[in-house]
């Protein structure tokens, strides 16, 4: 069976190595080929269009003064290489009212997703296409959105154009490897401000209107275009002699942490200037917070759009500040690793998603006094990736995309998290200095160009003496999580043998190369548990003899992924399990403590550790945990265990007794910690979710009526709804 798995692995790798490059046209399309009416762009069609169109200039005139629809004229100038295929211009769900090709009117051939321009109407060399168009304002998550503020009835208009959504704004060649410059004219109401990809050169009041003029921009991908209009509240600052602006609706302006937002942005620019060895490349950077954005943020050319979820109604917690800081730094990093170097096709989008998610916590740890970023990355990103990778529906991060309709596959949340983890792995495999040099070389080599995954791999491979080919194939192109377990013996207080076994799930039977640190833990005179020996190792086979550990002092506990270098599950040996049952709270390092807790929970899920023993250990130890991030991680496992036990038809009275003890423990902890603090909210939220006893339910009822603590949480509407639902269900 072992050899069969290896054979399957080798075959699978050989098949997927071909996927490292974005799809290319190997054979010409049929001479009479045309895009299918109503269909979105395919990779082959994009490759064809790239071969025929170059030197693109967009000249946009747009009128935003009407309430239901906006209208405009888009002129596209470009060089054309003749072909028999019609040239298509992407434009979803709008109206094309008049089309001029080289000043000659042509019949409108528009099918709802794209406009056909017959090749016979085009000249070899320079061409001009003018399209008079109109479009309804978007009501979903993409396009040009018109929002009426329910507080003061001010109107705000903003674009969301990522991932083949740019053509929902206006007609364009909407593929990431066709760059163009933009010269823009906008008509708005006279008290509005307009923000776009370059600073305006002119804004003239014309009666009740204002006419805005934006000079020609640098060349960039269509999906990076942005446009915002309305009576915005704007704050200004500077960073590295570049203009910064923070922009929000007027009605929420008093709730924006402006100084903190600018501080993170300014220090982030300084960090990335140094890390990439290249200054921020543009003259301005605008950050706009908008309503009803379904994701944290979107990068655009010289601008970034953020969700208003980062503006809180009440107390701003450390967790809130961290979330907004990470979002700011993620979008900022994409100025270099997405805007300056963009992708050839949408199947490479996971690169910028993964890189920014990996780099943002690193940047935050360098520019702030936070020392929890490694734990936050582990708890928020790595464990989420593990959870998705355990499922039968998991897939690799490097997925070929042949049609736009499948493009979201490349950037769903599970692949974003896995991509970030793979970047972390790559940095450890190459070494931090080689990794940084590879990134610098990649950005310098492909500045103002479009790349695919193979370009990235080739550049990174040149920056290290290690062979990346097999590593890349198994980590980019294969799904799943490997599990490691240790078997060791000691003789006269020294390790005599140490073996690490690597296993793989049946649906993904692949053994990977893992660069790890094995931590050997012991106690000091005060019974504090810490790693007394940390040994870097490489695991690649199913059975791995660790000769480098032989002769070291025999440990009380072992963790095979000390410091979270690897992307693995770790099953703990029996001796370590026994020691943790006595002193897990004495593990001094928070990340190590979190990883020991997670290993125990993973073993519960894999039926290698008793659920009752896990709950018993929680009752004994969890009250000592004061780190909010770590506590939240542990509490989530209790919530999951509670759901199983309550839903199971099997009787487990011991487990139910443990849960009742935990319920009262959580209530007591919520009353002992600082009133109104994030820690209190975490404890009381967990108590509410677990409450089943008469005592617990009575306390919830009294709390809702204002007769019981914690009183400072009484106005938390989310908590009140949760308590009401719990009481109703009971």
Buried (B, 14 or more C-beta within 10 A) or exposed (E): EEEEBBEEBEEBBEEBBEBBBBBEBEEEBEEEBEBEEEBBBBBBBBBBBBEBBEBBBBBBBBBBBEEEEBBBBBBBBBBBEEBEBBBBBBBBEBBBEEBBBEEEEBEBBBBEBBBBBEBEBBEEEEBBBBBBBBBBBBEEEBBBBBBEBEEEEBBBBBBBBBBBBBBBBBBBBBBBBBBBBBBBBBBBBBEBBBBBBBBBEEBEEEEEBBBBBBEBBBBBBBBBBBBBBBBBBEBEBEBEEBBBBBBBBBBBBEEBBEEBBBBBBBBBBBBBBEBBBBBBBBEBBBBBBBBEBEBBBBBBBBBBBBBBBBBBEEEBBEBBBBBBBBBBBBBBBBBBBBBBBBBBBBBBBBBBBBBBBBBBBBBBBBBBEBEBBBBBBBBBBBBBBBBBBBEEEBBBBBBBBBBBEBBBBBBBEBBBBBBBBBBBBBBBBBBEEBBBBBBBBBBBBBEEEBBBBBBBBBBBBEBBEEEBEEBBBBBBBBBBBBBBBBEBEBEEEEBEBBBBBBEBBEEBBBBBBBBBBBBBBBBEEEEEBBBBBEBEBEBBEBEBEBEEBBEBEBBBBBBBBBBBBBBBBBBBBEBBBEBBBBBBBBBEBBBBBBBBBBBBBBBBBEEBBBBBBBBBBBBBBBBEBEBBBBBBBBBBBBEEBBEEBEEEEEEBEEBBBBBBBBBBBBBEBBBEBEEBBBBBBBBBBBBBBBBBBEEBBEBBBEBBEEEBBBEBBBEBEEBBEBBEEBBEEE
